[in-house]
Amino acid sequence: MKVGIDARAIKNRRGIGNVVYHLLHGLSRINNSCSFVIYVDDKSVSCLIPSDSRFTVKIVKPKLYPFWEQISLPIIAMIDRLDVLHCPGNSAPILIHPKTKLVITIHDVMFLFSSKQLQKSPSWYQRFGRLYLKWVVPVVAKRASRIITVSSVSRNDIYQYISIPTDQVSVIWSAANETCKQTTNTELLNAIRIKFNLGSSFLLALGALDPRKNTANILKAFAVLKKTHVCDVKLAIVGMTQQGIHKYHRLAEDYGISSDVVFSGFVLDADLVALYNAAACLVYPSLYEGFGLPVLEAMACGTPVITSACGSIPEIAGDAALMVDPHEVDAIAAAMMKLMTDKELYDSLVEKGKRRAALFSWQLAAEKTFAVYQAAMADK
């Protein structure tokens, strides 16, 4: 079996890029006689791909997203005579050689939601991307031999919005990075607090300009916390673009909490793991997630989590997180205060979270994905 994998996203070790990275490394640990052709658009990412005689890395040009995916990729896939082409980033070529089986991973179908269900992003880049997905995904989903998704909620959404029967969609959970582990290294924890000017106690949030991440309500809830309770705690919001930092810093000023809020852009993986460990809790009341990987990452680091009782997160978090309505600012603020004052609850969520995160495995995900390739090959 000759399998091609669209690995462009690997350059960004977040979200889909993280999934691709662990998929490739998991496949390299499976004893099989397959050959894998790894398609990327930048030679600098070659160092992220396993050094394995079964893996061939090919640089495909030009980088322009729609052209790369709809023209360059299907042409080179045809030349390479692939048995299976796996596109793990939501979309795929509309036309591929009939002898090549298409496997596509659809992480979620948020791009098909109405503005009433999910507010549109102010980013024109994201809006264009969603328009592209809205056009391409329903077409390729119906032509794919197999579809993978990351949660039962996403599988049900695929059925509702694209009319793909649920028994034709395989749910394969992602997992926390192996580097996400609890540490008691006080020097490391103190160093990360100093590096980001976070003081002795802080809450951690992963923000974004995208309204889905609910950054505005996190700030509002923190403002309520600071006004109603005397507590020496800061809020760290990381993963922001400069545009997002500018927007939400002004909002923090309006709420009178700017001196207690630290904004940061994307951080190194090692710093993120240290921040998880040092934080009093992760505040992650996203309006919708196809999976919600940061929830597992924080749990694996022994950090309790406040998150949303909607989307796929209850499926992923189980009973190991404090659930809130992400639209209710007072509920988010009350959860923050509860975790800071209820030691029994805090300790319980720490232990439950570590056990929950341990149920998820990147290697198991790779093995299940390989089984999907084999099933696609068996299709007539």
ABEGO torsion letter per residue (X at the ends): XBBBBBAAAAABBBEAAAAAAAAAAAAAABBBABBBBBBBABAAAAAABBBBAABBBBBBOBABAAAAAAAAAAAAAAAAGBABBBBAAGBBBABBBAABBBBBBBABAAAABBAAABBBBABAAAAAAAAAAAAAAAAAAAABABBBBABAAAAAAAAAAAGBBAAABBBBBBBBBAABBBBABAAAAAAAAAAAGAEABBBBBBBBABAAAGAAAAAAAAAAAAAABBBBBBBBBBGBBAAAAAAAAAAAAAAGAAAABBBBBBBBAAAAAAAAAABABBBBBBABBAAGAAAAAAAAAGBBBBBBABEAAAAAAEAABBBBBAABAAAAAAAAAAAAABAAAAAAAAAAAAAAAAABBAAAAAAAAAAAAAAAAABX
